[in-house]
Amino acid sequence: MTLLLSRRELLSRYEGWRQFAETPALEPPERLSLKQVRALGEQAREEYEFRRGEYHSNFLVKTPQNERLNVRLWDVADANQQGPDRVKGAAVIDAPPGLGKSTAVNAFGRAFHLKQIARHGRDLDDGQTLHIPVCRVGFAGNMTTRALNEAILNFYNHPSADASRSRYLRNRSLAALAAESVMRHGTRLIIVDDVHFLKIHTDEGVAVANELKWLANEYPATFLFTGVNMKATGLLSESKQSEQMAMSQTARRWTLLTLPPYAHPVAENRKPWISLLGSIESRLVLANARPRMLLEQADYLYIRSTGMIGSLFELIIRGSARAIRTGTEVLTRELLDDIEIDAAAESAREITAQELQEKKRAAEKRRKARSATPNYDEAQDEDEVELWRDGEDE
């Protein structure tokens, strides 16, 4: 069995990033019946359970939000063909936790990596220099300008990234070495994750924000920043006051993007939620899974996850693991009720249920009002009502 490394360990070095970018997505294990699962020997059954758990924890589904973000990220990256005398644009992805920012950006980074390798090869023109199209660094709570440059050098396995050596170098020297690594290896995309850890109300935080702006202007690469409440980080303004953003040169050059959560699944917002659950359901490898297993619980799953895809996946992944481990091999309301997920989703569960019922009552009133109009389309409303029936609690 292969031990999976953590995300930060895996992606903070080029070797890990390359493995992530170039390893094909996991294929779903064979779907066995409950009788076939029970007939497996102990070792074969353990292996089958492990492969299913690994697959459930790593498969991706396309969502309208992710597709929209992906298109706009390519818009920014493809437009950055300017010469050295022109300032490049950058993208800032701002969204609450649990909406898949890092997952979406890493998926874009993977596609960018593969496209650049296919176009320019694994080695650059001299044949001696490794082509590294993407650099990825993640912020920590105590990020400084020095730590930032060390993180970039660390990604490239530069010897100066070693703490015992870098302490003898001035920060400007480290910055110059980091820039040299980016240019030498032909890096054209730099992902900076978890930028919300930037403490903009401290002098060091301001220095880091200014360093990032300088890097984005100087490096021949597109920068993608991700985080929560990014306007408050100061990246888009020229001072500690986020109100200055409108007059900021940075705000004029950088594109602010977001990943919205799923709206309450009512009326026109019902179909996207049902579609998402259908996509997830089709990928689950459970011996007792039945058609519409998740669709029948659409409202319940929305209330549990509050429309956050990260919370939804956590509930389904943990529920699937429990179903496999206990041999029930199906996701029932009873099983999912006993699965605990993130504190934010759990604490918002009651109010989300109330909001959903209020919105459904309001939508029903609007539907009845439409039925009294001369141009009432009964067929359209029947389709809408049928969608509502999917997942309604009995």
C-alpha positions, 0 to 999 in steps of 0.5 A: 500500500502507498502512504499518501503524503500531506498536501503541504509536504507533497506540493511544496517541493518540485518533486512532489508537485511533478508527481501530483501534476503528472500522475494520472487520476485514480481509476475507480475500483471494480464495483463488486456486489455485497456477495462478492465482497464477502467472498474475498479473502481477508487480505484481498478485502483489506486491499479492496477497502483501501483502494475504495477509500483512496478513490473516494478521498481523491476523485473530483467532480466538475461544478459550474463554479469551478468551470467558471473559475478555470476559464477565467484563470486561463484568460489571465494566464494566456493574456500574460504574453507581454514583454519585459517592459509591460506589467503582467496581470495576476489573479486573486481567488477569494472565497470562504473555507470549504469551497475548494479554492486550493483544489481548483487552483491546483487542478489549474496548475496541473493543467498548466504544467502539462501544457507547458511540458508538452509545448516546451519539453522537460528540459530547456534549450541548453538541455542541462536545465530542468523545465519547471513550469509551475512553482507553488508555495503556501503561507504559514502564520509567521510568514516573513519576506525572508521565509517567503524567499526561502519557500520559493528556493525550497521548492526548487531544492536550491541549496541556499534554502537550507536554514544553516546556509541561508542565515548568512545571506541577506534577504535581498540576496535570497530574493535575487536567488529566488528570482534567478531560479524562477527565470532559469527554470522557465517558470511561468505560473506561481501559486501562492496559497493561504495568503489570508495568513498575511498579517497586514496590520504589522510592519512585517505583514506590510513588507511581505505584501509589498514583496509579493507585489514586487515579485508579481511585477518583476517575475516573468510569470503569472501569479495566482493568490488564494485565500479568505477575505483577501481584501483585508490582506492589503494585497490589493491596496497600497496601504494598510487601509483596504478602503484605498483599494479603488486607487491602488495600482495593484487593484487595477492590474490584478483580477479578483475572482471567487468561488460562490457556495451553492445557493439554497436548492430552491426553484432555479437553484435546485438543478445545480445541486441535484446535478452535483449530487448525481455526479458524486453518486455515480462515482461512489463504489459501494456494494449496496448503493442504490439509484438516487441514494443521494438525490433522495437526500438532497435537502438533508445533504444541503442542510448538513453541508450548508452548500459548501462543497468541502463540507459535503465531500467530507460528509460523503467521504466519511460516510462511505468509509463508515459504510465500507468499514461496517459492511452496510455498503450504503449511505443512509440517513441514519448512517450520515446522521451519526457522522460529524464534520466541520464545526462550521457546518454543524453549528449552521445546521439548524439555521440552514434548515430554517432558511431552506424551508422559508425559501421553499415556501416563498418559491411555492407562493411565487409559483401559485401566483404565476399559475393565476396569470394568462401566460402560465406555463403549466409544463414548466412548473410541473418540471420545477415541482418534480425537481423539488420532490427530489430530496424532500424530507418525508 
